Amino acid sequence: MNSLMGKILKVNLSNGSISRNDTPTEWVELYTGQKGLGSRILMEDVNPKTDPFSPENKVVLTTSVMGGTIVSCSSKLAITTKSPLSGTITDGSVGGHTGAELKYTGYDAVDITGRAGGLSYLYITDEKVEIRDAAFLKGLGTFDVDARLKEEVGDEELKVLAIGPAGENLVPYSCISSEKYRQLGRGGIAAVMGSKNLKAIAIRGKLDVSVNDLQGLLKYSKEVTVRDEVIATDNEIYDLGTSCLVDYSQESGLLPTNNFQEGTFEEAEKINGQSFKDVRKNKKGCFSCGIACGNYVVDGAASVEGPEYESIVLGGSSLGVGNREKVIEFNSVCDDLGLDTISAGGTIAYMMEATQKGIHDFGIRFGDAEAAIEMLTKIAYKDGIGAEAAMGSKALSEKYGGEEFAIQVKGLELPGYDPRGSWSMGIAYVSAPRGGCHMSAYPIAEEAWGELDPFTFEGKGKLVADMQNSQFCKFSMGVCDFWPIDDETLGRLFELTYGGEWPADRVYKTGERVFNLQRMFNIMAGFDRTEDKLPGRFHKELLKAGPPKDIAYTKEAFDKAMDEYYAYRGWDERGRPTVEKLEELGIEPKFIEAYKTVL
């Protein structure tokens, strides 16, 4: 008895075929679930050089092996594909109840390929799987899709993954909405769904999930949940949600303002955690979670679940907007249209600065919240200037200039932390497999907000790599980022749910394996050290206030830190995993042989 459901659902939208394969236990032993399993399934059949919008690309949904159980913070759903924005492998995860719901249908993963002849949605239950006509959903925002599908199926408990107009129109940074208010899909996962004529996935499951040792799990899970303060009354994330980070970043001088031109924002108090708490109407937690980080806020005519820190920054301070209601509206409009708030905000911020500097007049300026919100609709429908804005900041800067202030890595716009105020974040950004991302490692917590010196690279290559390895197993086993769980605890919980022996060193090595598998994909897609670089702004311009004031973040020091990072990882000087490292990690020989052809 263990928590694996044992089946992978395979759907070919081109010919309508639906099949069920056994989940290979050797894949679980090597990559566990969620992020790791999704990466492994993608690697099985997708050539890394495949066009992301080709029918041959996959959309892979994966659950957590611990999902659907009593383990707190463990029921997220991951989706993996090749990104149309960056060209890298990309995956995203989402909380709520959808991950557990998919588990209850009897599947560990859903492997979707092909392209439907017309707009469709996938209906998955524990009794049937059907590809259904979705013509009646064409052009609808994600909020309406959620409501219409529940009405169509006649089940208010239906869990819906939906794309909006942005995904239908193949905007390469469109994202997916889950259960209306939760989003995933940095790097354009929704656009890949759109290219497959897949408007939504509707899920309803009622099966049970077993565990390896129920009594042991009940006892241990309770102990570690209390020990690590993964309960509402002791957790700051419960009180304010991620909006609490606005004050942290402001005090540390790394709060992106006016497209990362500055690190402090004079109107930060208007959009900080307390500000949003003042208009909070309700709290919400994910499946089997005691943190309950979700906040439902209403300000005037604007409402949203959130807003999360990244949305506050990229839709607020980075646009020069200190209006709480407008930040909420920006977030809500993005959610309904199906746009990633980080990339949308980052792209608009680039346009504002290009206008400010006279490089190209996009007709939009810092502080103009109304124009920013109007631009979102233009982007989603590729209307007028929105068609260019839909390309993202990298493509815009390559056309008009200003590449040094297109704040992106590998085409993926950066989240809300200026690396000049936390030097390790730069290493994390450029080495993250999906591009400029804060989820593969979060060294800022140890630097600007912890005990380590944030203005040195000494030992930071090792710090970031170790964090990435632990994070990648954490996200493969399925535990939310808000639980600061260690490898030993994570492994013990996995033993009690799945079985076997998972000491801390095996947990760490599993994360390292998954990280290297994703790096392999990117190298085979044509990437190497050349793309592991930050925008020129960070190396050429000094911040003017706060702790980072007048401290140079030089390219020479950064390049040396990257040399140390690659060496610690066992990669060559071009940032490519060595064959010896991959063999040591137990990566399957067939992948290594394919990898050798590009070295």
N, C-alpha and C positions, 0 to 999 in steps of 0.2 A: 504494500500500500504506500503510495506517495502522491504528491500534489500535482504530478504531471497528468494531463488529460489524455495524452497519447496519440493525438491526431493533428495533422496539418491539412487544412482545407485548401484545395487548389482550384482556382477559377480562371478560365480563359474566356475573356470577354469577346474575343473575335469569333470563336465558334460556339460559344455558349456551354462548353463542357465544364462539368463540376465533378471533382473527384476528392477522395479522402485517402491520404497516405499516413502510414504510421510515422510518428515523430521519432527520428533516429536517436536512440539513447546516447550514441557516441557524440552527437552534436551537443546534446545537453551537458554531457560530461566535460566537454571542451569549452562551451560558450554559454552555458546555463540557459537564459531566456532573454526576453525583451530585446535590448540593444544587441547583445551578442548573437542570439539566435536569428534576429532579423538580418544582421550583417552576413551571417553564414548562409542563409537562404538566398540572399541577393547574389552572393558570390557563386552560388551553385550554377546559375544559368545565365547571368547577365555579364556580358563582356564590358569591362570598365570603359571601353571607348564607345559604347552604345550611345546614340543620341537619346537624351533624357525623354524626349517626346515620342520616341519610337515605341511601337506596340511591344517590342521586346523588353523594354524596361519594365520593372516590377514595382508594385506597391505592396509592401509586406507588413502586415499587422502581426505583432507578437505580444503575448501576455507575459506576465511574470510567473515563474514557477511557484512563488509564494503567494501570488495573487488570488483573491477570492477566499483567503483564510483570515484568521484572527490577527495575523501579524500586522501591526500598525504600519501605515505609510507604504504598503507593498503592492498595491493593485493598479499601478499605472499601466497604460497601454502605449506601446511604441509603434511607430510607423517608419519604415526604412525604404529609401529609393536612391536613384541617382539624381542629383540636383540640376535643374535647368538654369539656376542662377550662378552657381559656382562651378559646375561640372564635376564636383566631388561626390563621394558618398555622403548622404545626409540622413539623419534620423531625428525624430522628435518624439517626445512623450507627453502624455496628458493624464491629469488626475481625474477626479470625479468617480464615476461608477462604471464607465464603459469597459475598462480593462477586466474588471470582475465579471461583468455581464457576458463578455465574449468567452471567458473561461467557462461560464455556466452553460454555454452552448455546446461544450465538449471539444473545443479546439485550443491548441497551444498557439497556433498561428494561422493566418490566412494569406495565401500566396496568390496575388492577382496579377495577371498579365493580359496582353492583347488590347484590343480597342473595340468597344461595342459599336454596332451599326448606327445607333441613335442614342440620345441621352437616356441613361439608365440608372437604376439604383440596385444595390445588392441587399437582399433580405436574408438574414441569417438567424435561425433559431436552432434549438436542440433537436427539432423534428424535421426541418426542411431548410433548404438553401435555394434561393431563386434569384435570377437576374430579371428585374422588372422594368417596365417602361416608366420613364421619368419625364416625359414631355410636359406634364402638368407642373413640373418644378423649374422649368427653364427660366433663367434670368432672375430667379428669386434669391433674396438674401438668405443667409444661413438661419436667421431667426424664424423666417416664414417656412423654410424647409423643415425645420424641426417640428413646428406646429402642424404643417400639412401632412407630414408622414405619420405622425401620431394619429391624426384624424383618419387618414387613408387606411391605416392598419387597424385602427380601433383599439389602441393600447397606449395609455398615457405613460406607462412604464418603459416604453420603447427607448432605447439609447441610440442616438443618431449622430453620425459623423457626417458633416455636410460641407460642401464648398459653395462659395458665393459667386457673384458675377466675375470677380477677379480670377478665380480658378477656371471658370468656363472660358474666359478670354485669355487664358494661358499667361497671366502675369507671373513672371518667374519668382516673385516673392509672395505669392498668395499662400494662405494657410487654411487649415481645416478647423472648423468649429465642432466641438463635442458637447453634447448636452446643452447646446445654445451658448453658454457663457464661458466655456473653456476652449482654449486654442492650442494647436500644435502645428508644426510643419515649417520651421525655418528653412530657407533654401528652396521653397516652392513646391512642397509635396502636393499641395492642392492643385497646382498647375499640371502636375503629372496625372492626377486623377482626372482633371479636365481634358487632357489629351487622350484619355481613355474613354471619354464620354461617360464618366462615372460621377454622377452628381452627389450621391450619398451612399452610406452604408448604414443600414438599420439592423439593430441587434437586440435579440431577446432570448435569454437563456434561463433554464430552471434546473439544471443538473447540479449534483453535489460535487464538492471537491474533498478528496481524502487527504490525510497527511500521514507522515511516517510514524509520528509519536504524538498523539493528541494530548495526553496528560502532561508529557514533558514540555510540549509547546505552550500549553496554557500557563504552566508555572514559569517557564523561562521568559516568555514574552511579557508577562506582567512585570517580572523583576526588572528587565532591561528597559522597559518603557518608563517605569518610575525612575530608575537610575539616571537615564539620559534626559529626563524631563520632557518626554514626548507626550505631554498632557497640557491641556489648555491653560490652566491657571499659572503654570510656571514657564510659559514660552512667549517671548516677545512677539514672535511671528503671529501668535493667536491674537494678541492685543491690537496690533496695527497692520498685520500682513506685511508683505515685502515693502510697503511704503515707508516703513521705519528706516529703510536704508537711505532715504533722501537726506536726513540729518547727518548720518554717518559720512556720506560722500561730501556733503557741504563742509563739514568740519575738517575733513581730510584734504580739501582743496582739489578734489578730482571729480566733481559733479559736472558732467558735460553741459556746457552752456554756449549758445550761439554756435552750434556745430563744432564743439570741442575747441573753440578759440579761447575759452576761459574755463576755470575749474570751480568757480563759485558763482552762485546766482543770487542776485539781490532780492528776488521774490521767492526764495526757496521755502520760507515759512508758509506761503500761501498754497503750496502743493506738497507739504510734508505729511508724515503719517498722521499726526494729530488733526491736520486739516481735513483729511478724508474720513477720519473717525468721526468728526463732527457731523458728517452727513450720512453716516452708516445707518442702514435700516435693519440689517440682519447679518447673521454669520452663517457660514456653510463649511462643512468638512467633506473630505473625500471618503470613499468607502473604507471602513475600518480604520479611521484616522482620528487621533485625539488632538491633533494640532489645530484643525479647523482654521486654516489661514484665509479662507475665502470671505470676502466682504462684499455685501451688496450695498452700493451707495447710490443716492439720488440727490442731484443738485439742480434745481430748476427743472428743465425739461429733459435733462441728461441723466441716464442711469447705466450702470454696468456692474458686473461682478468683478471687483478689483478696485481701482486699477493697480496692476502690478508695478513694481519699481521701474522696470525697463520701459513700460508704456508711459509712465509719468515723465521719465527723463526724455525719451525720444519724441514724445508728443507734447512735452512741456519745456523744460529748461533748454534743451538743445535747439528748440525752435524759438527761444526767447519768449515763451508763453508762461505766464504765472497766474493764469486764470483757471481755478479748479474746475469750474463747470465746463470750460472748453477742453480741458485735458480729458475729462470724463467723456465728453462728446466725441473727441478724436478717437478714443479707445473704442467706444461703442460703434461708431461708424466703421472703423477698421474690422471689428468683429463681424458685423453684419455683411459687409462686402467681401469678407474673407481675405484680409490683408494682414501680413505680419507687421505689427506696430513698430518693431525695431527697424526693419528695412524701409518701411514707408516713411517713418520719421527721419531716418538717416538720409534718405534720398531727397526729401523735401528740404532738409537742413542744408545739404549741398547746394540745392537750387537757390536757396536764400542767400548763401554766401557768394555764389557765382554772380548773382544779381548785385549784391552789395559791393563786390570788387570790380564790377563793370566787365566781367569776362563774358557773360551772356545774360541778357535780361529775360528772366523767366516770369516776370511780373509778380513776384512773391518775395516778401521781405520779413526779416526777423520780427517777431512779436505779432504778426498778422494771423491770429488763430483762425479767423473765418476763411481766409484764403487757403490755409493749410487743410482745413476740413473739406473745402470745396475741391481741392486738388485730389483728395482721396477718391472721390467719385470719378473724376476724370481719369485717374490711373486705372481703376477697376474696369472701366469701359473703354480704355485706350482712346479717350476722346481728346482730340486736339493735342495740346502739349502733354496731356496725360499719356499718350502713346509713347513719347520719349521717356517720360518719368518712369513708366512701367519697366524700363530696361534696368533700372537701378543706378546707383551713384557711380559705380565703376565705369559702366558703359557711357553714361553721360559725360564723365570727365574725360574719357578717351576721345569723345567727339568734340567737346567745347573747351577743354583745358581745365586746369585746377586739380590735377590728379593728387597733389599733395594734401588737399583738404577733402577729397572723397574718402570718407572715414570708413574703410572696409578692408577686409583681408580675403583674398580669393573671390572677391565679388560679394561677400556677405557682410552687410553693414554691422559695425561694432555695437555692442550693448552699452550700458550706462556707467562705464568706469574708464577714466582717462589713465592710461598706463604710466604717464609721467608722475602720477601720485602713488603708484604701486607697481614697481618695475617688473615684477614677475608676471603681471597680467599681460604684458607684451609677449612674453614667451608663450603663455597659455593661448593667447589669441592666434598667433601665427602657426602654432603646432596643432591646434584643434583640427580634427579631420574634416569637419564640415565648413571650415573657414572661420571668420571672426566670431568667436563664440566663448561665452563664459562658463558653459556647463561642463566642459571636460575637466576643468580645474578652476579653483576659486582661491588662489593664493592671497588675494586681497584681505581675506579674513585673518591670515597670519601676519600680514605686513601692515598695511595702513590701519587696520582695525585690531591688530594683535600685538605681539611682542617683538616681531622681527623688524629690522631696519628696512623700510620700503624703498630706500634710495641706494641700494647696492645690489649687484648681481651675484655676489659671493654665495655659492651654495644653492643658488636659485634654480639652476637647471635640474638638479636632483629633486628639489622641492616640488617643482611643477610635474616632473615625470612620475614621481611617487604618488602625487595627488591624482593624476590622470589614471594611473593604473587602478587605484582604489575606487575612483569614481566610476570607471568603466565596468568594474565588476558589480559595484553597487547598483548601477543602472541596468545591468544585465540581470542581476538577481531581482531587481525591481523595486528597490527601496527609494523613496522620495529624498530629494536633496536636503529637505529641511530636518531630517533626522541625522545628526552628526554621529553616525554609527561607525565603529571601528571594524577592521577586517575580522577579528576574532569573533565578535558578536554576530556579524553578518553570516559568517560560516556556520556558527552553531545554530542559528535560526534556519539556515538552509538544510542542515542535517536533520533537524526535527520535522521539517516539512517534506523535503525530497528524499533524504536518506544519504548514506555513505559517510565518508569522512572528509570534512572541509576545514582543515586548520587554516590559520591566518595566511600562511605562506601560499597555500593553494588558491585562496581567494584573491590575493594580490596577483599571483601569476595568471589567473584567469582574466583579470582586467587587463594585464599587459598583453595577453594573447589577443583579446578583442581589439585593443588599441592598434596593435601591429597589423591585424587583419584589415582594418579600415585604412591604415597608412598604405598597405600593399595595394589596395584597390585604387587609391589616388595615384600612386606611382605608376601603376599600369594604365591609368587614364591619361598620363602625361605630365604629372606634377613632380616637382622635386624642390630642393631648397630655394630655387629661384622665386617661387611663389610664397615662401615663408618670410614675408616682410610686412612691416607696418607702413601706414601712410607717412609721407615725408614730414608732415606737420609735427609729429611727435619728436622727431630728431632735430628739427630746425628752429622750433619756436619754444620759448620758455613760458611757463605759466606765471601769472602775475600776482597771485594771492595764495594764502594758505600755506601749509607745510611744504608743498613742492615749489614754492616761489623761487624763481631764478636758478633752479637746479637743472643742469643739462642732462638730457637723456640721449646720449650720443649714439650714433649708428655704430661706431667702432666698438664701444662697450657692449652694445646689444649683439653684434655679430660674434664677439668672443663668447658671450653667454650662450648663444645658439650652438657654437662649436662644442661647448661643454655639455649642453643638453643632448646633442646627437651622440657624443661619445658615451655618455652615461647610458643611453638607450641601446647602445650596441649597433648604431647606424653608421653609415659611412659619411664622409665630409659633405656629400650632396644631400644628406638627410634621408637616405634610403636604407631601410632595414637590411642588414646583411643576411645572406642565406644561412649562415651559422646561427644567427639570432633566431630566425624563424624555425629552424630545426630544433633548437633548444626549447622553444615554446610549444612544440608539438603541432605546429600548423601542418595541415594535410599535405602530403607530398605532391599531389596533383596541382595544388595551388602554387607551391614553390616552383615546380617545373615551369608553369606558365609565367610566373614572375621572373624567372631567370632570363626569359627571352627579351625583356625590356631593360636589363641591366647593362 
